[in-house]
């Protein structure tokens, strides 16, 4: 027998499966010995041993190979009961996108009868960079020929195992979650298939970067505060998705190898960060579409919905709820104002000539340290009434879009509101203490 790494693997693989079955048989036979007798059990054991001789097992495996399909994109990941076709594609395309077509080597998955996945493992397991599947693809049958009694048996095995590579008639299914895509006045039916090959490549890379020997050594170096030549790699906010429940092999062979897990990298949009520098073209804190106007929109919607849905403007509970929302708007206003009233930004309003003077006096108080005329104007406190009026006018404008009856009476109520005036006084007191 010509002993190559691949033939040695095939022999060891069959022997290991046979040993597992024999151990299970022996354990069960110990309980049957008295009832069935030693001769019967010995005969059964001998029959089991013969089933796991290489020639017999390969004949059986070749016959079962047609129950599985070797694929790169598996339909059952979309839905476990999908009867749609899976796909084997080795298309290679460097279009700048991360997909299965960008991989140099695709991990081949297997779908079909879970009881035949032992055949898939035989075909797919790599031994020193080679596998029985790769050998069959390049028409190299030498690994199987080593175990065949004759050319006829070899041809039977090759034909049987090759059936796993032969796709059937493509078909979709109601659980394949089809998408109809418009093309030239008609529609093209798309059945998005899960790229198990890409998922497996990603799984292997993440496992190596998180749990490999180099990664463990790098983390140990960090804990001991020593140098290590490899960088630490982490995957923040990574999620884990499971397929197949307690029987991941029912989805696919590689899904079973991964324990049913598929890792999802964070794909969140970037978090908005306000630029930490003073404004340069500000016209008013209440400009439509500006930061405060946008932040206030959800509260405005709650106010208008409350009033419209109730239809009773004089109801005490409605008025109390409305007043709570107005106070929330005022609180947000002063939180935003405090963001501009920074000592390290003193004088920023000088670069915003279109910003109303009373808002400059309000939002840039530290300018008083470098501008005496500005400080004198600010001490008059007249600007506070104008700020309150700006707020009231802005709020009326927002409310009138849904509540056209809002008018001067409401405007007067907003600008004289106790919470607004109190916030102005308290903030001014804090600033004056800092300016001393």
N, C-alpha and C positions, 0 to 999 in steps of 0.2 A: 504494500500500500504506500503510495506517494504521500508523505506527510508534509503538508503545508500548513501555515497558520490557520487558513480557512477550513481545511479538512479536519484539523485538530479541534477547532471550535465546534464544528458540526457533531463530531463524535462525542465531545464533552457535553454539549448541550442536550443531546438525546440521552446520554447516560445519566445526567443530573435529573432530567425529568423522570426517567425510569426509577432512579433511586428514591425520589420523593414519593412516587406512587407505591413502590415496594415497602417503604417504611410505614406508609399509611395502611397498606394491606396487612403487614405483620402486626400492627397494633390492633386492628380489627379481628385478625385471625386468632389472636390469643383468647378472645372471648368466645369464639366459635369452635375452638379445638375439641372440646368435650362433645358438643352436639354433632359436628360434621365429620370428625375424624381426621387424623393426620394425613392419610392418603389423599383425601379430597382436597384438603387445603394445599398440599404439596403440588398437586396437579394444577390447581388454580394459579398458584404462584409461578409455576413453570410457564403457564400460558401467558401470564403478565410479563415475565422476563422476555419471552419471545416477541411480544408486541413492541418492546423497546430495543430490539436489535436494529442497527442503522437501516438496513434494507427494508424491513417491515414498517418501521416508523416513517421513513421517507415516503414510502408508497401511500400510506394513510394520509400523511401531511399534504402530499401533492393532490390527493383527491379532495381534501378539504380546502385547498387554497382558493378555489372558486367561490367560497363563502365570504371571502374578504376582498376588499379593493384597496390598493395602495394609492393614496391621494396626497395632495398638498393642501387642499381646501376642503373641509368636511362640513356637510350639510347639517349634521345633528347638533353642532354648536349653536345654530340658530334656534332650533327647537328639538328636544330629545326624541319627539315622535315624528319628525319630518321624514318623509319617504322620498325626498328629492335626491337627485344625483349629486355626488361629491365630484371633485375635479382634481385631476393631476396635471399640473402645469409647471414646466421648467423654463418658462419665458424669462429671458434676461433682458432688462431694460434699465439703463441708467438715465432716468429722467429727473433726478433731483428729489424724488419723493421716497420716503421710507415705506417699502412694501415688500412683498415676497419676491417681486421681480428684481429688487436691488440686492438680493442675497447671492453670493457666489456659489454656495452649496445649500441646497434645500433639504431639510430633514423630511423624510417620507413618512407619512402617517398611514394608519390602516383603519378602515371602518368595515362594519359588517357584523357577522356572527361573533359575539364575544368569546364563544367556545373555541374559535379558530384563531385567536390572537397569538397563540403559541407559534403558529406558522409565520405570522407577521414578525414576531421577534426573531425567529430563525433567519428570515430573509433580510432584516434590517440591521441586525447587530453588526457593528464595525469591528474588524479585527485587523490591527496594524494598517488602518486606512483603507481596508477593503471590506466587502460584504457580499453575501450570496446574491442579494438584489443587484448590486453593481456588476457582479460577474455575469448574471443573466442578461443584463442590459447590453453588455459588450459581447454577447454570444460566447462567453467563456464558461464551459460546462465541466471543466476539469475537476472542480471540487466535488461535484455530484458523481462524476464518473468513477471516482475512487471507491465508492460504495456500491455501484451498480454491478449486477451480475452479468449483464449483457447490454448491447446497444439498444435493444427494444425497451428494456426497463429504464435506461437513461432517458430515452426519448419520451417515455411516459411521464417521468418526473419533470422534465423540462417543460413539457406541455402543460402539466398540472400547475406548476408554480407560476408559469407565465400568465395563467388566467387571472391572477391577482393584479397583473399589469394591464389587462385588457378592459377598457371601459365599456359599459353597456350603453344602450340607447339613452341619451340624456333626457331627463324628465324633471319637472319641478313638482311642487306639492303645495297644498294650501297653507302649510305651516312653514314654508320657506320664506315667508314675508317678502313677497315679490314687489318690485317697483317697476312701474311703467314709465319709461323715459321718452319724451317726445323727440321724434326724429323724422325730418322731411315730411311733415304733415301727418305722420302716423305715430306709432309707438313701438319702442323696442323693450322687450321684457327683460328686466335685470333680476337675477336672484343673487343677492349679495351672499357670498360664502365666506365663512370664517377661515382666515389663513392660519391653520394649525402649524404649518411649517415656520411661519414668521414668529408665532407665539412661542414655539419651542426654542428657536434661536435666541429670542429675547430672554426666555427662562434660563437657558444655559449661561448666558452672559451675566445676568443678575445674580444667579447662584454663585458664579465664580467671584464676582466683585463683592458679594456680601459674606460668603462662607468659605471661599477658597483659602488655601494655606497662606498665600501672599496677603490676602485681606486680613486674616487673623493675626498675622505677624505685624501688619501695619497698625491695627487697633491696639495690639499689645504694646507696641512702641509708644503709641499716644498715651496709653494709661501710665506707662512707666516714664513718660516725658523724655524719651530718647529718639534719636533720628532714625528714619527708615527711608529707603530709596524709592518706595512706591507711594503714590498719593492715596489718600483715603477717598473712597467714593461712597456717597450715600444717595438715597432716593427718597426725598421728603414727600410726605402726603401720598405715598403709594397705596393703592387699593388692591384688594384681592377678590377675584371673582371665581366662583366654583361652578363646575359643569358635571352633571351626572349624579350628584348626591353621593350616596354610599356605594354606587356602582359606576365609577368613572369610566370603566372599560366599555360600558354600553355606548359611550359617545365615540371614543376612538382609542387606539393603542397608545399614542403619545399622551393623550389626556390622562390615561391610567398611569403612565410613567411619571407625569407631573402631579399625581395625586388629585387630579381634578382641578388643580389651581391654574389660574392665569392672572398674571400681575398687570395692573393698569397704572401707567405713569400719570402723574398729575397733569391735566390738560386744562387748567384753569386760565382764564384771561389774566394778563398782568394786573396787579393791584394799582389803582390810581394813587399816585403820590403827588401832593401839591408841591410845586417848586418852592424850595425854601429860600426865596428871595423876594424883596419888596416889589409891589406892582409898579408898572411904568406907564400904563395907559388907562388908568381907572377913571371912570366918569361919575359913577355913583355906586354905592353899595347895593342899591335897589334896581339896578339896570335889569331889564327883562332878559332872561336867559343866562344871567351871571350866576355866580356860585350860590349866593343866598337865595335867589329866586328859584333855582333848581332844587335846593335843599328843602325849601318850603312847600314845594308842589304837593307832596303826599298829604301834608296837613291841610292845605287849602281844599284838596279833594274831599277830605273827611268833613270839613266844615260845610261845604256846599251840599254834600250828600245828606248830612244830618238835617239841614234846614229844609231841603227839597222833600225828603222822605217824610218828615214830620208834618210839614204844612202848617204848623202852629208856632209862630215866632214868639208868642208871649208865654208859652209853657215854661214854667220855672226850671224843669229838668232839662229842657232843650237849651235854655239860656245858659244854665250852668255848664253843660257839656260844651257849648260853643265857646264860652269864656275860658274853659280849660284849654281848648285848642289855640285860642288867641295867646294865652300865656305861654304855651309851648313855642309858638312863633317868636315871641319876644325873647324867650330864653335862648333859642337858636341864634337870634340876631346878635345877642351880646357875646355869645361864645365866638361867633365869627369876627365880631369887632375886636375882641381881645387878641385874635390872631394877628391883626394889623398893628395893634398898639404895643409894639415891641421896642424896647429901649435901643437895641442894636440896629434898628431900622430908622432911627430918628432922622427926620428931614426927608423921608421918601416922598411925601406929598408935593414937594417942590418940583418933582419930575412929572406930576399929573396936573397940568394947568387946567384941564377940563373938569376936574373934580370940584364939586361945589365947595366953597370956602368953609361953610359950617360943618361939612363932613370931613374936611381936612383938619379942622380944629378938634373934631371928635376922635378921628382915627389915628392921628399922628401927634399925640400930646407931647412926646419927647422932643419935638422940634422946638419947643419953647426954650430949650437949653442953648440953641444956636441962632434963634431968631427972636429978638426982643419985641418987634412989632407984632409978630404972631402970638407971643405970650400975652401981650397987652390985650389983643383982641379976644383971646381965649378966656381971659379973666372976667370978661363981661357976662359970660354965661348965657348970652342970647342965643347962641348956637344950639342949645339943648331943645328949645321950642321948635326950631327949624328941623332938627333931626326927627323929633316926634311927628312933625307934620309930614315929613318925607315917608315915614313908616306908614302913617294913616293913609296917605294918598296911594302909596303902592298897594296896600292891602285892599282898599276899595277897588282899585283897578283890577286886581286879580279876582275879587269876588263878583264883580259886575258881569263877568263872562258867563256866569251861571245864575247869578242873582241880580237882575237888572234894577230891582227896587232899592238897592243899597245906595245911600246918598250922603248928604252933608251931616245928618244926625249921627250916622254910624262913624263917619270920619272924625267927628268931634269926640265920639266915645273912644275911638282907638288912640288918638293922640293925647288924651288926658287920662288914659288908663293908668291906674295906680302902679301896676307892676312895671310898666315902661318907665314911668317917672322915677320909681324907686331904684330900678337898675341903673338909670343914668346917674342918679345921685351917689349911689354906692360905688360905682366904678370911678366916678370923678374924685371921690374922697380918697380912694386907694392911689390914684395917679398923683394927686396933689401931695400926698405924703411922700411919694417917691421923688417928686420934683424939688422938695425942700433941700 
